Amino acid sequence: MKIIYCANVRIPTEKAHGLQIMKTTEAFCTAGAATELVVPRRANPCQTGVDPFAFYRVAQKFPLITLYSPDPAWLMSGPAGLYIKAQSFFFIIWLFFYLLFKKNKANYIFYTREEYLLPVLLLFSRQVVWEAHSLPHRVCWYKKFWSSCLKIVVISQGLKDALISLGLKPGKIIVAPDGVDLDDFHPAMSPAAARAQFGLPQDKKIILYSGQLYVWKGAETLAQAAHLLLADCLIVFVGGVGEELQKLKRQFGAANNILILGQKPYTNIPYYLRSADVLVLPNSGVSERSRLWTSPLKLFEYLASGTPIVASDLPSVREVLNDQNSFFFTPDNPESLAKAINSVFGDPSRARAKTVQALMDSRAYSWSKRAELIINNLK
């Protein structure tokens, strides 16, 4: 099997989708599907000269094709959404010509996460797979393209249910939650050594959140719970960029039990998770995407970290986490979150038992197993 993975993303990027795409492509190759990744040649001042394979700890190298595509960065200061539309348009044009002249197209499966690339890909093949991470606003416009796909990969049962309700056939849809590189998330470093490496206090109970700071991620709920925690607790936020990061700093940066570190290299994340006493997944229940559709990368990293997990009690989260491997709290409720965190420290033996189960459960969510599931359903 041969796959062309088309992705309109900067590689490398500080956002989680870059990691997910690179690890998925590597896993396809490892599972026996010769895969090339096609992306636009877009500037990223923060990552100039960085080797994407080293950045994401991807050992299995594969063809990474960067297409010339104008990147109208000057439009970022214009009307909302204009830059994205213009940049996407340019990538679609160059992708069209790349595929037009691609030899032996019939031998490939075309794979993408971007629904707006489907019309172009379907011009050249009916062997097209769309990986859905959410649903677009104009669902009616895309239904005909989804129906024409060979398969649709979704990251949650909630997304599959939503597509079935729109008339898609259940047999066309593969549920494949996101995953984790288990080798990355079993670091030998002790919690004390991890704290020493990053200058984190040894005498605090560290409650850590890792990831982006979008509203639906629920990071603000964790910050609001800070004053309800035990006196020796410290909340640490690792991740976030741009306005979301600045907003969190303005609102909570002055609190003496909150530490906001911002974005950190992916290679350091396993050690930050290792440094914590509790890891929090505080997704909001207000957003449909968060409540029903999401499959956060941090969820699987938390499972594999060897650290107790406290998570929002949401259907999307419950697809992977359960009462045997995690503690739960009522979404968007700081009091419930603080109570759940405090209960971890109040019952250490129960917390250890859940952590052992989480480590065992993480083995089912490796990128390689995910790739095998997808490929077996494409044969």
N, C-alpha and C positions, 0 to 999 in steps of 0.2 A: 504494500500500500504506500502511496505517495500523497503528501498533503502540502498544499500551499496555504499558509496561515497569513491572512491579510489583516493588518491592524493599523489604524490611523492613530498612532501614539508616538510620543518621544521615547526613544530607548537609548540610554536609561532615563527614567523619570523617578521623581521622589514619591509618586503616587502608587497605590497598591496594585492597580491594574497592570503596571509594567512588570512587577514581580510575577503576577499570576500568568501573564502571557509568556514570559520567558520560561517559567517552570513547566507550564503546560507543553510548550514546544519541545523542551528537553525531554519530558516524559514520553511524548509521542515517539521521539527518536529512539529512546531506550526500549520502548515497547515494540519496536520493529517497523515503525512507519517513518520512512524517510521524509523529513519535514523541513521546509524552508519558511522563514519568517520574513514577510514583506512589510516594510514600514516606510513612512516618509522621512526624508532627510531634513529634520527640524532642529533648529538651534536650541540648546539648553545651557545657558550661561553657567548654571550651577554644576554641570556635569561635563564640561568641555574636556576632551581628551581621556575620558574615563572608559575603560574596557567594560562593556555591559555584562560580559560573561563573568568577570571578576566581581563586578558590582553586585550581582545577584547570586553569586556562588553557584554558577551553572557550570558543571564539569563537562557535560556532553556538548561539545560545540556542534553547531549546525549552521547552514547558510543563512546569514542575516543580510537580506537585500534592502538597501536603502535607496528609495526612488527619489530622484530630484522632484521637489514639490515646493513651489513658492510658499514662504511662511510669512504672511502679512502681519507681523507683530504690531505694526503701527495701528492696526485696527482695534487693539485691545482697549484703547482709551475711548473708542467710539461707542455707539449704541450696544446695549447688552445683546450678546449672541452673534453679533456681526462677524467678529473674528473667527469664531468656530465655523460658521456657515461658509465663509470665504475659504478658510484653510481646508475644510472638508471638500469643497468643490474642486480645488486645485489637486488634492490627492486623488480624487475620483478620476480626474482627467488622466493623470499620469499612470494610475493603476490600470485604466482601460487600455492604454497603449502598451503597457508592460504585458498584459495578458493577451493582447491582440497578437503580439509577436512571440509569445511563449511557445516553444516547441512541445509537441506531444501533450497538449492540454487534456486530452481525453484520458490520460493515465493518472490524473490528479483528482483528489478531492479538494475543493476550495472550502476554507474554514474561516469564520470571522465572528467577532463579538459585536460588530457595528451593523445594525439592521439597515442603515442607509447605504451600505455597500452591496446589499443583496441584489438590487436591480442590475448592477454592473456584472456581478459574478454570474448571475443567472443568464446573462447574454451569452456566456461562453460554455456553460455546463449546467446540467441538472444534478451534478454530484456536488451540491452545495450544502454546507452545514452551518447553521447559525447557533452560536452559544449565547443564550439569553441570561443577562444579569438583572434586568428589569424590563418593563414594558414602556414603549414610547407613548407620547400623548396621542399621536395620530394612529391609533391601533387599526382603524378601518382601512387606512391606506396601505398598511403593511401586510394585512391578512393574506392577500393573494400571493405575495412573495414567500411568506412562511409556508403556505400550502404547497408551493413549488419546490421547497427544499427537500433534500434527501432525508435529513433528520434535523431535529432541533434539540440541542443540549441545554438543559436548564439547571441552575444551581440549587433549586429547592423544589419540594413538592408543591409548595404554594404557587410557584410560577407555573408549574405544569397544570395545576387546577385552573389557574386563570386562563391559560391558553386553551384548555379543553372547553371552558365556558364560552370562548369565542368561536368555537366550532372546529378547532384543530383535532385531528385524530390522535387518541392516546398512544397508539403504536408508533407514531412518528416522533414522540418526545422521550428523551433519555434524561433521567434525573441523575446528575453527577455533582454532588456538593464540592465546594472548593477543597483544597488539601494543604499539606505541609510537607516540607522536606525533613524527614525525621532525623537525618544525619546532622542537619543544621541546629536542631532544637534538642539535642541531648549533650549540651556542653559539660565538660568535666569540672569546670570552675565552680567552686563553692559559692554560696550566697555572700559570705563575708568577703571573698576575693573579688567578686563581681562589684560589690559596693565600693571596695577600695579602688578598683580600676576607674570608676566613674565619679569618685568623690562623694558618694552617697553616705549618709550617717549610719553608723553601725548600731546606734542605741535607739533607733526608731522602728516602729512597725510600718513597713512600706506597703502602701496600697497603690498599685500601678495600673495606668491605662495606656495602651499602646495603639496608635492609629490616628487617622484623620479626625478633624474636629467639626465636621458638618453637623448641623442641628439634629438630624435624625440619628446620629451616632450616640447622642445622649450624654456627651462628656459634661455638659453643664449640670446635669442631675448629680453626677459624682462630686463636682465642685461644691454644689449646694449642700451635700451631705457632710462636708468636712467638719463643721462645728458640732456635729452629733456623734463624732467618733471618739474613741478613747484618747486620753490626753497625749499619749506617746505615739500617735499615728501620724504619718506623713503621706499625703497623696502626691504622687508623681505622675505627670503627664508627659509621655514620650510621643512626639508626632505633631502634625499640624503645620500648615504653612499659610502665608498670606493673611488676609483679613480675619479668617477664623481664629488663627493663632493670636493675632493682636487683640481681638475681642476678648478672648479668654484671659489674656494677661491684664487687660483693662479692668475686667470684672473681678478677677480673683487673684491676680498676681501679688497683691499686698498681704494676703493671708499668710500667717506664720506656719501653717501646716499644709500648705500647697506649694509644690515646686513644678514649674512649667518649663520643660527643657526644649520643646520644639522638635523639629525633624532630626533624626539620627540615622546613620548608615544602616542598611539592612543587616550587614555583617555583625553589628553590635546588638541587634534586637534580642537574640537568644540570651545574651548576658544581662541585659536589662530585665528581662522576664525572670531570669534566675535570681536577680538581686531582691525580688519582691517577696513579701509574705502573703499577699493576696493580689490576684489579677481580676480586674472588673471589666465586664462587657455590658455597658449601660444603655443599650439601644432603646430609642424611644418607641412607644407604642402608637404614637400619633400618625406616623407615616406608614402608608401601606407597604412601601418598599421595605421598611425596617420590620414591620410586624409580620409580613407574610412571605417576602421574596428573597431577602438577603441570605448570604452565606459568607460571613466575614472571614477574611484570612486570619485575623487575630484569634478567632474562635479556635481554629485548629492549632495555631501556634501555642495558645494557652493550654490546650489539651496535652501537647507534647512537652510542656515546659517543666513539669514536676512541681507546679505551684498551685495552691487552691484557687478555684474559680468562683466568682460571684457574678451572676448573669441575670439580665432582664427575663422575666417569665413571658416569653413570646412564642407563638407557633413556629416561626422561622428558626429560633434558637433551639426550641425543643426537638426539632428534627435531628439534632446531633447531641445536645446536652440533655441530661436527665438527673433525677434525684440521687443517683448512685455516683455521679462524677462531678457534681456541681452544687452550689448553693444558689437559690433563686430569690428575687425580690420583685415587687410590683413595679412595672415600668413607670418612669417619670415621677417616682415617689422617693424623694431624698431620705425620708424617715425610714421607709422600708429598706432602702439600700444600706443605710447606716446600721440598721438592726441585723441585716444579713452579714455584713462585714464583721461586726462585733461578735456574732455567733461563731465565726470561724475561729477567733481567738479564745472564745469561751469553751470550745470543745475540740481540743487539738487532736484527739484520737479519731474523731469523726472526720475532721479535715484531712488527716493523713489517709484514711481509708478512701475518701473520694478522690484524692490525688493519685493514689495507686490505680484506681479504676480508670481515671482519665488517661493515664499513661498507657494502659492496656488498650483503651478505646482508640487512642490516636493512631494505632497501627493500621486501622481500617481506612485511614484517610490520607495515605501517602499519595503524592502526585503520580507515582508509577501505577498504583492500583486504579486511580481515577482514569488515567490514560488507557489502561487495559480495558476498563469498562466501556469507554467510549468507542475504542477501536473494534472491540468485539461486536458492538451493535451496529457498526458500519459495514461489516463484511457481508 
